[in-house]
């Protein structure tokens, strides 16, 4: 076998090909998903072509598309920034010159301070790629810092609930398996927020239809409760102990690329002997609710533990000495109060948003995903009581608010007719017009009352979602929204 030429290993073609391949794969997934969304929009059934449904879908699509675009821009920026930073660090450690055309000016300096024209300095991407693994570098940063893992564990905990939700809801709407896998791979490659918002658009445009056969892949089949419990406990424990295990980097790679695909295809992976066939898709959907409750409990415990670790690592001491290096004497000690120390610790945890691009990408993805979950809860009109039940208060009993709205609406619509029964019929045309106008006005009042109640519920769901995110992290919010939307 002929030896490999050193010039080939040092070539910039390999690293650039990897970057272009990643861009091509992400672009292909986006094009495929957008094509499916377009087809779903063209095939919307007549029942969803009403004016109110059209307005609701249009507003939701605009909001989710904007959030997806924002997440895509941030992901692209951090993907380039982390590679540039990694190369500059590698070059500084190895004593290599870095072309400064875009980043540091028109000229660079050698070790002895001489100026070298920029055209004589070349990129050493091949050597950099041989010495550096960009994914391992980012995961190492996430695992070695408590404040970085505070953000990263939220992202992975939310992915556990969301990937299962994608599999459940997509199969209820008979989406192909490749489409489901496209959403999951896109969330791992680009970001959870991007895939999340595109999936919400697909849900708005794809109706929930009844299955046409009795195969084990239809939405009437669901794993039994014991399988779902194991399927929730094991990934949560794996995520909780990942930073403390010797093979943490390998486990983190598994949880990013493989585990979400397994969770989204649980109905296919589990054998038929461990499944149960329900009479309706609603009953099958409700059988998954313990899965989200278990995920919420583990996510809450992990978030509380990591919050103590992150704040404890970044909280300053009660007293701190200051020195004047110019005059060479020590100033008086400065004392910090409890609130001031907590504020300084919170500021250091939030500094991750603009420090290293690899960790900043995860932090911004967490924030945008939390906002997207809140907006989705408002658009879908998710019951706030259900969100509490599947997150922090599993003992709550849910009520059927849809039946209450129908009953109240019917009662309010019947009140004018009851008042008319005791009246004597009038032969005057003006009285007939007046009574019909009153009936129309009463109907408008009832419609406005229902709309105001729906708007209030949407606002409560969004506010509750943000509160769950602040108190319990993105994992709790994801389990609450995904569990209550059924």
C-alpha positions in Angstrom: 0.0 0.0 0.0 1.4 3.4 -1.0 2.0 5.9 1.8 -0.4 8.8 2.1 1.1 12.1 0.9 1.6 14.6 3.7 0.2 17.3 1.5 -3.1 15.4 1.3 -3.4 15.2 5.1 -2.6 18.9 5.4 -5.1 19.8 2.7 -8.0 22.1 3.5 -10.3 20.0 1.3 -11.1 17.4 4.0 -12.3 19.8 6.7 -14.2 21.9 4.2 -15.8 18.8 2.8 -17.0 17.9 6.3 -18.5 21.3 6.8 -20.2 21.3 3.4 -21.5 17.8 4.0 -23.1 18.9 7.3 -24.6 21.9 5.6 -25.9 19.7 2.7 -27.5 17.2 5.1 -29.1 20.0 7.1 -30.4 21.6 4.0 -31.7 18.4 2.6 -33.6 17.7 5.8 -35.0 21.2 5.9 -36.1 20.9 2.2 -37.7 17.5 2.8 -39.6 18.7 5.9 -40.8 21.9 4.3 -41.9 19.9 1.3 -44.0 17.7 3.5 -45.4 20.7 5.3 -46.4 22.2 1.9 -48.1 19.0 0.8 -50.0 18.9 4.1 -51.1 22.5 3.6 -52.5 21.7 0.1 -54.3 18.6 1.5 -56.0 20.3 4.4 -59.5 18.8 4.7 -62.6 21.0 4.2 -63.4 20.9 7.9 -60.2 22.9 8.6 -60.8 25.4 5.8 -63.1 27.6 8.0 -62.3 31.2 8.5 -61.5 30.8 12.2 -59.3 27.8 11.6 -57.5 29.5 8.7 -56.7 32.5 10.9 -55.5 30.3 13.8 -53.3 28.3 11.5 -51.9 31.4 9.7 -50.9 33.0 13.0 -49.4 29.9 14.4 -47.4 29.2 11.2 -46.0 32.7 11.1 -44.9 32.5 14.8 -43.4 29.1 14.6 -41.7 29.8 11.2 -40.1 33.0 12.7 -38.8 31.1 15.7 -37.4 28.3 13.5 -35.7 30.9 11.3 -34.2 32.7 14.3 -32.9 29.4 15.7 -31.4 28.4 12.3 -29.5 31.7 12.0 -28.1 31.4 15.6 -27.2 27.7 15.0 -25.3 28.6 11.8 -23.5 31.5 13.5 -22.4 29.4 16.4 -21.4 26.5 14.1 -19.0 28.8 12.3 -17.8 30.7 15.4 -16.9 27.6 17.3 -14.8 26.3 14.4 -13.0 29.7 14.0 -12.3 29.8 17.7 -11.1 26.2 17.8 -8.7 26.9 14.9 -7.3 30.0 16.5 -6.7 28.2 19.8 -5.0 25.4 18.0 -2.8 27.8 16.0 -1.8 29.7 19.1 -0.8 26.6 21.0 1.1 25.3 18.0 2.8 28.6 17.1 1.1 28.8 13.7 0.2 32.0 12.0 -3.4 32.8 11.5 -4.7 34.6 8.4 -6.2 37.8 9.7 -8.1 39.1 6.7 -11.5 38.6 8.3 -10.8 38.4 12.0 -7.8 40.4 13.1 -6.8 42.8 10.3 -4.8 42.8 7.1 -1.5 41.5 8.4 -0.3 39.0 10.9 2.9 38.8 12.9 5.5 36.1 13.4 7.0 35.1 16.7 9.7 37.7 16.4 7.3 40.5 15.7 7.8 40.9 11.9 4.8 41.7 9.7 3.9 39.1 7.1 1.5 39.9 4.3 -1.7 38.2 4.6 -1.5 36.5 1.2 1.6 34.6 2.5 -0.2 33.0 5.4 -2.3 30.0 4.6 -4.9 28.0 6.6 -3.8 24.7 8.1 -7.3 23.2 8.3 -6.0 19.7 7.5 -3.6 19.6 10.4 -6.1 21.3 12.7 -8.7 18.6 11.9 -6.2 15.8 12.6 -5.5 17.3 16.1 -9.1 18.4 17.0 -12.5 16.8 17.1 -15.0 19.7 17.1 -17.8 17.6 18.6 -15.7 16.1 21.4 -14.3 19.5 22.2 -17.7 21.0 22.7 -18.9 18.0 24.8 -15.8 18.2 27.0 -16.6 21.8 27.7 -20.1 20.9 28.7 -19.0 18.2 31.0 -16.2 20.0 32.8 -18.1 23.1 33.9 -21.1 23.1 36.2 -22.7 26.1 34.7 -22.2 24.7 31.2 -23.8 21.4 32.2 -26.7 23.3 33.8 -27.7 24.4 30.3 -26.8 21.2 28.5 -28.7 18.8 30.7 -31.8 20.9 30.2 -31.4 20.5 26.4 -31.0 16.7 26.7 -33.8 16.3 29.2 -36.2 18.2 27.0 -35.2 16.0 24.1 -36.3 12.9 26.0 -39.9 14.1 26.2 -40.0 15.8 22.8 -38.7 12.9 20.8 -41.3 10.6 22.4 -44.0 13.2 21.6 -42.9 13.4 18.0 -43.3 9.6 17.6 -46.7 9.6 19.3 -48.3 12.5 17.4 -46.7 11.8 14.1 -48.0 8.2 14.0 -51.5 9.5 15.0 -51.4 11.5 11.8 -49.9 8.6 9.8 -46.6 10.4 9.0 -44.0 8.2 7.4 -41.2 6.8 9.5 -38.6 8.7 7.4 -40.4 12.0 8.1 -40.3 11.2 11.9 -36.6 10.4 11.7 -36.0 13.6 9.7 -37.3 15.8 12.6 -35.2 13.9 15.1 -32.0 14.1 13.2 -32.6 17.8 12.4 -33.0 18.5 16.2 -29.6 16.8 16.9 -27.8 18.3 13.9 -29.1 21.9 13.9 -31.0 22.4 17.2 -34.0 21.4 19.1 -35.8 24.7 18.6 -35.6 24.5 14.8 -37.0 21.0 14.5 -39.5 21.7 17.3 -41.2 24.7 15.5 -41.2 22.9 12.1 -43.0 20.0 13.7 -45.5 22.3 15.3 -46.4 23.7 11.9 -46.8 20.1 10.6 -49.2 19.3 13.4 -51.3 22.4 12.7 -51.7 21.3 9.1 -52.1 17.6 9.5 -55.4 16.3 10.9 -55.7 13.4 13.4 -57.4 10.6 11.4 -58.5 7.1 12.3 -56.2 4.2 11.3 -57.1 2.1 8.3 -55.7 -1.2 9.4 -54.7 -3.3 12.5 -51.0 -3.5 12.0 -48.7 -3.0 14.9 -47.5 0.4 13.5 -50.9 2.1 13.7 -51.6 4.6 16.5 -54.0 2.3 18.3 -51.1 0.2 19.5 -49.1 1.4 22.5 -46.5 -0.3 24.8 -47.8 -1.5 28.2 -47.2 0.6 31.2 -44.2 -1.3 32.5 -42.3 -0.9 29.2 -43.0 2.9 29.2 -41.8 3.2 32.8 -38.5 1.5 32.0 -38.2 3.5 28.8 -38.4 6.7 30.8 -36.4 5.8 33.9 -33.3 4.3 32.2 -32.6 7.3 29.9 -33.2 9.7 32.8 -30.8 7.9 35.0 -28.3 7.7 32.2 -28.4 11.5 31.7 -28.1 12.1 35.4 -25.0 10.0 35.9 -23.3 10.9 32.5 -20.9 13.5 33.9 -19.6 11.1 36.6 -19.0 8.1 34.3 -15.6 7.4 32.6 -17.2 7.1 29.2 -19.1 10.3 29.5 -18.2 11.6 26.0 -19.4 8.4 24.3 -22.6 8.4 26.4 -23.3 12.0 25.5 -22.8 11.2 21.8 -25.2 8.2 22.1 -27.8 10.4 23.9 -27.5 13.1 21.1 -27.8 10.9 18.0 -29.1 7.4 18.8 -31.4 7.7 21.9 -33.9 10.2 20.4 -34.4 8.0 17.4 -35.1 5.0 19.6 -37.6 7.0 21.7 -39.4 8.3 18.6 -39.8 4.8 17.3 -40.8 3.1 20.5 -44.1 1.7 18.9 -42.0 -0.1 16.3 -39.1 -1.3 18.4 -41.2 -2.8 21.2 -42.5 -6.3 20.2 -46.1 -7.0 19.8 -46.3 -9.1 23.0 -45.5 -6.0 25.0 -48.1 -3.9 23.4 -51.8 -3.3 23.9 -54.3 -2.3 21.2 -56.8 0.3 22.3 -60.2 1.1 20.9 -59.5 4.7 20.0 -56.5 6.9 19.3 -57.4 9.1 22.3 -57.2 6.1 24.7 -53.9 5.1 23.1 -52.6 8.6 23.5 -53.6 8.8 27.2 -51.8 5.6 27.9 -48.5 7.5 27.3 -49.2 10.1 30.1 -47.2 8.2 32.8 -44.2 8.4 30.5 -44.2 12.2 30.6 -44.9 12.3 34.4 -41.8 10.1 35.1 -39.7 12.3 32.8 -40.9 15.4 34.6 -40.0 14.1 38.0 -36.5 13.1 37.0 -35.9 16.3 35.1 -37.0 18.3 38.2 -34.6 16.4 40.4 -31.7 16.8 38.0 -32.4 20.5 37.6 -32.5 21.2 41.3 -29.3 19.3 41.8 -27.4 20.9 39.0 -28.7 24.4 40.1 -27.1 23.9 43.5 -23.9 22.7 41.9 -23.7 25.6 39.4 -24.6 28.3 41.9 -22.3 26.8 44.5 -19.4 26.7 42.1 -19.9 30.3 40.9 -21.0 32.0 44.2 -18.3 34.3 45.6 -17.2 34.2 49.2 -18.8 36.5 51.9 -15.7 38.6 52.1 -13.2 39.6 49.4 -10.0 41.5 49.6 -9.0 44.1 46.9 -5.4 45.1 46.1 -4.0 48.2 44.4 -1.2 46.8 42.3 -0.1 50.3 41.3 0.6 51.5 44.8 1.2 48.0 46.3 -1.1 48.0 49.3 -4.3 46.2 50.2 -7.6 47.8 50.5 -10.3 47.0 53.0 -12.2 43.8 52.7 -15.5 44.0 50.8 -18.4 41.9 52.2 -21.3 40.5 50.1 -24.9 39.9 51.2 -26.8 36.8 50.4 -28.8 38.4 47.7 -25.8 40.0 46.1 -23.9 36.7 46.1 -26.9 34.9 44.5 -27.1 37.6 41.9 -23.4 37.3 41.1 -23.7 33.6 40.8 -26.7 33.9 38.5 -24.8 36.4 36.4 -22.0 33.9 35.9 -24.4 31.1 34.9 -26.0 33.5 32.4 -22.6 34.5 31.0 -22.6 31.2 29.1 -24.9 32.8 26.6 -22.0 34.8 25.2 -18.7 33.0 26.2 -17.8 29.8 24.2 -19.8 29.3 21.0 -20.2 25.6 21.6 -21.9 26.2 25.0 -23.7 29.4 23.9 -25.4 27.4 21.1 -26.9 25.0 23.6 -27.9 27.9 26.0 -29.7 29.8 23.3 -31.3 26.7 22.0 -32.7 26.1 25.5 -34.1 29.6 25.8 -35.7 29.6 22.3 -37.1 26.1 22.9 -38.7 27.2 26.2 -40.3 30.2 24.4 -41.5 27.9 21.6 -43.1 25.5 24.2 -45.0 28.4 25.8 -46.2 29.7 22.5 -47.3 26.2 21.4 -49.2 25.8 24.7 -51.0 29.0 24.0 -51.8 28.3 20.3 -53.0 24.8 21.0 -55.1 25.9 24.0 -53.5 23.4 26.3 -55.2 23.1 29.7 -53.0 24.6 32.4 -54.3 22.0 34.9 -53.0 19.3 32.6 -49.6 20.9 32.5 -49.5 21.0 36.2 -50.6 17.4 36.5 -47.8 16.1 34.2 -45.1 18.2 35.8 -45.4 19.2 39.5 -48.8 18.1 40.7 -49.6 14.5 39.5 -52.4 14.2 42.0 -54.6 16.8 40.2 -57.9 15.6 38.7 -58.6 17.0 35.2 -61.9 18.2 34.0 -63.3 18.1 30.4 -63.2 21.9 29.6 -64.5 21.3 26.1 -67.8 19.8 27.5 -68.1 22.7 29.9 -67.7 25.2 27.1 -70.3 23.4 25.0 -72.7 23.2 27.9 -72.3 26.9 28.9 -72.6 28.0 25.2 -75.8 25.9 24.8 -77.3 27.3 28.0 -76.6 30.9 27.0 -78.0 30.2 23.5 -81.2 28.8 25.0 -81.9 31.7 27.4 -83.3 34.0 24.7 -85.6 31.2 23.3 -86.9 30.5 26.8 -87.8 34.1 27.4 -89.7 34.1 24.1 -92.0 31.2 25.0 -94.1 33.3 27.3 -94.6 36.1 24.9 -97.6 36.4 22.6 -96.7 36.2 18.9 -96.7 39.5 17.2 -97.9 40.2 13.7 -95.8 43.2 13.3 -92.8 42.9 11.0 -90.8 45.3 13.1 -91.1 43.1 16.2 -89.9 40.1 14.1 -86.8 42.0 13.0 -86.2 43.2 16.5 -86.3 39.6 17.9 -84.0 38.3 15.2 -81.6 41.1 15.8 -81.6 40.3 19.5 -80.9 36.6 18.7 -78.0 37.5 16.5 -76.6 39.9 19.2 -77.0 37.1 21.8 -75.1 34.7 19.6 -72.3 37.2 19.1 -72.1 37.8 22.9 -71.8 34.0 23.5 -69.1 33.7 20.7 -67.2 36.6 22.3 -67.4 35.1 25.7 -66.0 31.8 24.4 -63.2 33.5 22.6 -62.3 35.6 25.7 -62.2 32.4 27.7 -60.0 30.7 25.2 -57.7 33.7 25.1 -57.5 33.7 28.9 -56.7 30.0 28.9 -54.0 30.5 26.3 -52.4 33.3 28.3 -52.5 31.1 31.5 -50.9 28.2 29.6 -48.1 30.4 28.3 -47.4 32.1 31.7 -47.5 28.7 33.5 -45.1 27.3 30.9 -42.6 30.0 31.5 -42.9 29.6 35.3 -42.3 25.8 35.0 -39.2 26.6 32.9 -37.8 29.0 35.5 -38.5 26.7 38.4 -37.9 23.3 36.9 -36.0 23.8 33.7 -36.7 22.9 30.1 -37.1 19.2 30.8 -40.1 19.9 33.1 -41.7 22.3 30.7 -41.3 19.8 27.8 -42.9 17.0 29.7 -45.7 19.2 30.9 -46.6 20.5 27.4 -46.1 17.2 25.6 -48.1 15.3 28.3 -51.0 17.7 28.4 -51.4 18.0 24.7 -53.4 14.8 24.1 
